[in-house]
Structure formats: C-alpha cells, structure tokens
Amino acid sequence: MTRWKITIEYNGQNYAGFQRQPELPTIQGEIESAIKQFSQQEVRITVAGRTDAGVHAKGQAAHFDLNYQHADGSPRSMNGFELAKAINAQMIDQPIAVIHAEEVDDEFHARFDVQAKTYH
C-alpha cells in the first residue's frame, strides 16, 4: 500500500463543494471516481480543508492510500508524474487538476500536517 499526497486545483463553480455528497457533483467525488477508473480501486481521499459550493482552490493538499497492482496481484510501480497524469486523464472534461503527486510516509496526513491555509 502506498500513501500518495496530491496537490490539486479546481474551479468549483459547478460543484456542491469539496466533500462527497449523494446525488450531487463534488470535487472529492470526481477525483475518487477518476482514481477508480484507472486503478479499479475505491479509495477515499482526505483533504487539508474542505471548500463550500462554488469555491475554487489552488494548491490544496490531499492524500490517499493506493494498492496499485497488475492483474496477477504483483505490485505495479508508478511515480508521481504518472499518477497525476493517470488521474487527470480521467477528468479531462472537468475543471479539476492534480498539479503534483508524490509518495509520502504512511504517517503523513493532509489535514493535520498542513502548514498554512489562505482564503481569499
């Protein structure tokens, strides 16, 4: 299992905020769906701070755990650039982008390890 930190940006105009909500389009829902599309795994992402409906973000940190494997169950290697590219390819029509991805220590937590937040 690998813990990934992703840095995201988005235009939240047409979304019901960051947090996943039933029957409503959300940033979290779109990103988790994109990860599932390329990895066939359901993951839950944790973000440094949620945003409300219609709010945009730039440089927002999140993390998730992924056990990316080949069909035979053997580990499949992937670097941060490849992960960001794979997620973004699934969201090509969305105003959401992973601008950076990196492997982090299992102790990293996007919400608790954040160093600063700026709201405009």
N, C-alpha and C positions, 0 to 999 in steps of 0.2 A: 504494500500500500504506500502510495506516495502522497504527501501533502503538497499542494500547489498554492502559491499566492498569485493572484491575478490582480492587475490594475486595470480598471475599466473606466470608460467614459460613455455618456449617453445623453440623448435628448429625450427627456421624459414626458414630453408634451402629450403623447397619445397613450400613456400608461397610467395605471392606477397606483403608482408609487413603486417602490423597490420590492417590498415583501410580497411573496406569492399569495394570491387570493383566488378562491374558486371562481371560475367563470369570468375572470377579469384579466386583461393583459397586464403583466408586471415585468419589470426588469429581471428579477430573480427567476421568474417562470421561463422567460426567453433564454436566459443563459443556461439554466439547468436542462432545458429541452435541447439546446444546441450540444451540450456535453453528451447527453444521452444518444443523440443522433449519430455522433461519430464513434462513441465508445461502447454503446449498448449497455451502459450502466446508469442507474438512477443515483444521482448524487444530490446532496443538499449543500448549497454554498452558504457561508457565513460572511457577513459584510461588516466593515468597520462602523457604519452607521446607515440606517435606512433613510430613504427620502420619501416625501409625500407625492401625491398625484401631481403630474405636470412639472416636477422639479428635474433639473438637469444635473449631471455630475461630471467632474473632470478629475481624474487621478484617484478614484475611490478604490480602496483595497478590499479584497475578499479572499477567502480561502476555501478549499475543499479537498477531500481525500479521494484518490482515484486508483483503482487497481487495474490498470490497463494491460490486457493480455492478448496473446494470439489465440486463435480458435482452439488450439491444443492445450491452453491453460498456461503456457510458458510466458514469463514476463516480456512485455514489449517496451523497448526503450523509446523515450521521447524527450526532447529538450524543450525549453520554454518557448522558443520561437515556433516550433512545430505545434505545440499545444495551442498557443494563441491563434495560429493560422487555422487549425482544425476547428476551433470554436467559432472564429469569425466567419469561416466558410459556410457554417450552418445559419448564420444570422445576416447574410449578405444583403437582405432587403430591410433589415432593421437599423434604426439609428443608434445602435449599441456596438461598442468595440472593446475588445481586450487589447490594450495597448502594450502590455507587458505581462509575462508569466515567468515564474521561477519556482524551482523546487525549494522547499523550506523545511526546517526541522519540525518534527512532529509536535513540538511544544508551541509552535507559532500559532497565534490566534488573532485574526484580523480585528476583532472587536477590542480585545484587551491589550494588544501590542501596538495599536495606533499611536503615533507620536503627536499628531496635530490634526485638527479639522478646521476648515474655513468655510463659512457660509456667506453667500452674497445675496 
